Structure formats: C-alpha cells, structure tokens
C-alpha cells in the first residue's frame, strides 16, 4: 500500500475518532462511525472493520465513545493479519481448517484448543478476530462456549460442525446465541476430497464474518 495514502488514512481516521469520542448525541456518533466503517472497507482493513462493527453494536453513547477511544489507541496498520482461533477436538479437522485458511494470506491462526473450556481461555489470552468453533466437544461443548462468549468474548464466531446443517435446530440455536454463521462439516471425515467440498464455503464464511469478503 502506498505510504502517502496510508498516512492520509491514519490522519483522517484519527480525526474522525476524536470527533466521535466527543459527539454529543447518538445520531451524530453513528454518522461518524459510518464514515469510519466506509474508510476501513475502502482500504480493505478487515480486522479494523470487524472492530468497528463491534462498536456499531453498542447501544449507548457513553459505551460507544469508550469503544472508539480504545480502538483509536491502536494505530491502524496496513493489512494486519486476521487473528484466528480454532476450537475443535479433532486434530485432523484442526489441520484441515488451518489448510483452508492458509489459502488466504490475510488469515493467521494464532491458537488452537481441543474443547470449549480451553477455547475460552485461549480467546481471553489471544483476543482473536475470528474463532472457528466445533459443537460436539468434551469438557465444554460449543453451545456452552457460545453462552460464555456472548457475555465476555471477543471477535466473531463461525460454527463449523456436522451437527449444524443449514436450517437445523442446532444451526438456528447458534445463530440465536450470536454466532455469525453455522457451516456444516461434510460427512465422511476421511474422504480425500473433504477440503475441496468444504473449503470454499468455510473460507467464504470466514471472510464475511470479519468483513474481508
């Protein structure tokens, strides 16, 4: 990315954040936030866009101001990796998901966990932009993970599970609990064309979840 363009972006971004942080009413703050979102989209800064969309979910002006102040403390940088956590008890599936994400250099797998409890600990430590989550796991399953994540979690969650076919009760429930989407694992875990059949949908959904589509 051109350094002059990036410098101009940083200057304008900082100015908008400063204006939003002292906005006197919610309509003005929302208009400024919409401008920030449009800038992040135009510069294709997916992680920044994901954080801005989290700010859009704030319902009160003080909470929105605080969220923007916290975001402004992290200077926007070019093409910051999309930090991704994989939570699945299957070593083969974790390896497969790493391979799928590797097809897009914007994704960086920063951690893995074999159950929901370890996943929550890893999320608290790593603060990922995106978590790919299985449902059927020991210790704490995916539904339990989502219940805790909804209260104090970070980033977006995409469920990747054989129990979450589109339209199924499980898929509807994970959406109700706040997950961005539910993508089904294909049947036949040892099928040699597993990645080919599932990879495109999983990768497309991951991109959409963090605004990198």
C-alpha positions as CSV (number, residue, x, y, z in Angstrom):
1,X,0.0,0.0,0.0
2,X,1.3,3.5,-0.8
3,X,2.8,5.1,2.3
4,X,1.4,8.5,1.4
5,X,-2.1,7.1,1.1
6,X,-1.7,5.2,4.4
7,X,-0.5,8.3,6.2
8,X,-3.5,10.3,4.9
9,X,-5.8,7.5,6.0
10,X,-4.3,7.5,9.5
11,X,-4.7,11.2,9.8
12,X,-8.3,11.3,8.7
13,X,-9.1,8.2,10.8
14,X,-7.7,9.8,14.0
15,X,-9.6,13.0,13.4
16,X,-12.9,11.1,13.0
17,X,-12.3,9.1,16.1
18,X,-11.5,12.2,18.1
19,X,-14.8,13.8,16.8
20,X,-16.8,10.7,17.6
21,X,-15.3,10.5,21.1
22,X,-16.8,13.9,22.0
23,X,-20.1,13.5,20.0
24,X,-23.0,15.0,21.9
25,X,-25.7,12.7,20.7
26,X,-26.1,9.2,19.2
27,X,-27.2,10.2,15.6
28,X,-24.0,12.3,15.2
29,X,-21.9,9.5,16.6
30,X,-23.5,6.9,14.3
31,X,-22.9,9.1,11.2
32,X,-19.2,9.5,12.2
33,X,-19.0,5.7,12.8
34,X,-20.5,5.0,9.4
35,X,-17.7,7.1,7.9
36,X,-15.1,5.1,9.7
37,X,-16.6,1.9,8.5
38,X,-16.6,3.1,4.9
39,X,-13.0,4.1,5.2
40,X,-12.0,0.7,6.6
41,X,-13.9,-1.0,3.8
42,X,-12.3,1.1,1.2
43,X,-8.8,0.3,2.5
44,X,-9.7,-3.4,2.9
45,X,-8.6,-3.4,6.5
46,X,-10.6,-6.4,7.6
47,X,-9.6,-6.6,11.3
48,X,-10.2,-2.9,11.8
49,X,-13.6,-3.3,10.1
50,X,-14.5,-6.1,12.4
51,X,-13.7,-4.0,15.4
52,X,-15.7,-1.1,14.0
53,X,-18.7,-3.4,13.5
54,X,-18.4,-4.4,17.2
55,X,-18.6,-0.7,18.0
56,X,-21.8,-0.4,15.9
57,X,-23.4,-2.9,18.3
58,X,-23.1,-0.5,21.2
59,X,-26.5,0.8,22.3
60,X,-25.5,3.8,24.5
61,X,-23.4,6.9,23.6
62,X,-21.0,6.5,26.6
63,X,-20.3,2.9,25.6
64,X,-19.7,3.8,22.0
65,X,-17.4,6.6,23.0
66,X,-15.4,4.3,25.2
67,X,-15.2,1.7,22.5
68,X,-13.9,4.2,19.9
69,X,-11.3,5.6,22.4
70,X,-10.0,2.1,22.9
71,X,-9.9,1.4,19.2
72,X,-8.1,4.7,18.5
73,X,-5.3,3.8,20.8
74,X,-4.3,1.0,18.3
75,X,-3.0,2.8,15.3
76,X,-4.5,1.3,12.1
77,X,-1.8,-0.6,10.2
78,X,-1.7,-2.0,6.7
79,X,-3.1,-5.5,6.2
80,X,-2.9,-6.5,9.8
81,X,-3.5,-10.3,9.9
82,X,-6.9,-11.6,10.8
83,X,-6.1,-13.4,14.1
84,X,-8.0,-16.7,14.1
85,X,-8.6,-19.3,16.8
86,X,-9.6,-22.9,16.0
87,X,-11.6,-24.8,18.6
88,X,-12.2,-28.5,17.7
89,X,-11.4,-31.8,19.4
90,X,-10.3,-33.4,16.2
91,X,-6.7,-33.0,15.3
92,X,-7.5,-33.8,11.7
93,X,-10.2,-31.2,11.5
94,X,-7.9,-28.6,13.0
95,X,-5.2,-29.4,10.5
96,X,-7.8,-29.2,7.7
97,X,-9.1,-25.8,8.8
98,X,-5.5,-24.5,9.1
99,X,-5.0,-25.6,5.5
100,X,-8.3,-23.9,4.3
101,X,-7.4,-20.6,6.0
102,X,-3.9,-20.7,4.5
103,X,-5.4,-20.2,1.1
104,X,-6.0,-16.6,2.1
105,X,-2.8,-14.9,3.4
106,X,-4.8,-12.4,5.4
107,X,-5.7,-15.2,8.0
108,X,-3.3,-16.1,10.7
109,X,-4.1,-19.0,13.0
110,X,-2.8,-17.8,16.4
111,X,-4.1,-20.7,18.5
112,X,-5.9,-24.0,18.8
113,X,-8.0,-25.6,21.5
114,X,-9.4,-29.1,21.9
115,X,-12.5,-28.2,24.0
116,X,-14.7,-25.2,24.8
117,X,-13.1,-24.5,28.2
118,X,-9.6,-24.4,26.7
119,X,-11.1,-22.3,23.8
120,X,-12.4,-19.7,26.2
121,X,-9.0,-19.5,27.9
122,X,-7.2,-19.1,24.6
123,X,-9.7,-16.5,23.5
124,X,-9.1,-14.4,26.6
125,X,-5.4,-14.6,26.1
126,X,-5.2,-14.2,22.4
127,X,-8.1,-11.8,21.6
128,X,-8.7,-13.3,18.1
129,X,-10.7,-11.5,15.4
130,X,-12.3,-14.8,14.5
131,X,-13.0,-18.2,16.1
132,X,-13.9,-21.3,14.2
133,X,-15.9,-23.5,16.6
134,X,-17.0,-27.1,16.7
135,X,-20.1,-28.0,18.7
136,X,-19.5,-31.6,19.9
137,X,-16.5,-31.5,22.2
138,X,-15.6,-32.8,25.7
139,X,-15.5,-30.7,28.9
140,X,-17.4,-27.8,27.4
141,X,-19.3,-28.1,24.1
142,X,-19.8,-25.4,21.5
143,X,-23.1,-24.3,22.9
144,X,-21.6,-23.8,26.3
145,X,-18.7,-21.9,24.7
146,X,-21.2,-19.6,23.0
147,X,-23.0,-18.9,26.2
148,X,-19.8,-17.7,27.8
149,X,-18.5,-15.8,24.7
150,X,-21.8,-13.9,24.4
151,X,-21.1,-12.4,27.9
152,X,-17.4,-11.5,27.7
153,X,-15.9,-12.9,24.5
154,X,-14.0,-11.3,21.7
155,X,-14.4,-11.1,17.9
156,X,-16.7,-13.1,15.6
157,X,-17.5,-16.8,15.8
158,X,-18.3,-19.2,12.9
159,X,-19.5,-22.6,13.9
160,X,-18.1,-25.5,11.8
161,X,-19.9,-28.6,12.9
162,X,-21.5,-31.8,11.5
163,X,-24.4,-31.0,13.9
164,X,-25.2,-27.6,12.3
165,X,-26.6,-28.2,8.9
166,X,-28.3,-25.2,7.4
167,X,-31.8,-24.9,8.8
168,X,-31.2,-27.5,11.6
169,X,-32.2,-26.8,15.2
170,X,-28.5,-26.6,16.1
171,X,-27.8,-24.1,13.3
172,X,-30.7,-21.9,14.4
173,X,-29.6,-22.1,18.0
174,X,-26.0,-21.0,17.4
175,X,-27.3,-18.0,15.4
176,X,-29.6,-17.1,18.3
177,X,-26.6,-17.2,20.6
178,X,-24.7,-14.7,18.5
179,X,-22.5,-16.8,16.1
180,X,-22.0,-15.1,12.7
181,X,-22.9,-18.3,10.8
182,X,-23.0,-22.1,11.0
183,X,-21.3,-24.2,8.3
184,X,-21.7,-27.9,8.2
185,X,-18.8,-30.3,8.1
186,X,-19.3,-32.8,5.3
187,X,-20.0,-36.4,6.0
188,X,-17.2,-38.9,5.7
189,X,-14.4,-37.3,7.7
190,X,-11.8,-39.4,5.9
191,X,-12.9,-38.5,2.4
192,X,-9.9,-37.4,0.3
193,X,-11.9,-34.6,-1.3
194,X,-13.0,-33.2,2.1
195,X,-11.1,-29.9,1.7
196,X,-12.4,-29.4,-1.9
197,X,-16.0,-29.9,-0.9
198,X,-16.0,-27.8,2.3
199,X,-13.1,-25.4,2.0
200,X,-14.7,-22.8,-0.3
201,X,-17.8,-22.4,1.9
202,X,-15.8,-22.3,5.1
203,X,-13.3,-19.7,3.7
204,X,-16.1,-17.6,2.2
205,X,-18.0,-17.5,5.5
206,X,-14.8,-16.7,7.5
207,X,-14.2,-13.8,5.2
208,X,-17.7,-12.5,5.5
209,X,-17.6,-12.8,9.3
210,X,-14.7,-10.3,9.5
211,X,-15.6,-8.1,6.6
212,X,-13.0,-9.5,4.3
213,X,-15.3,-10.9,1.7
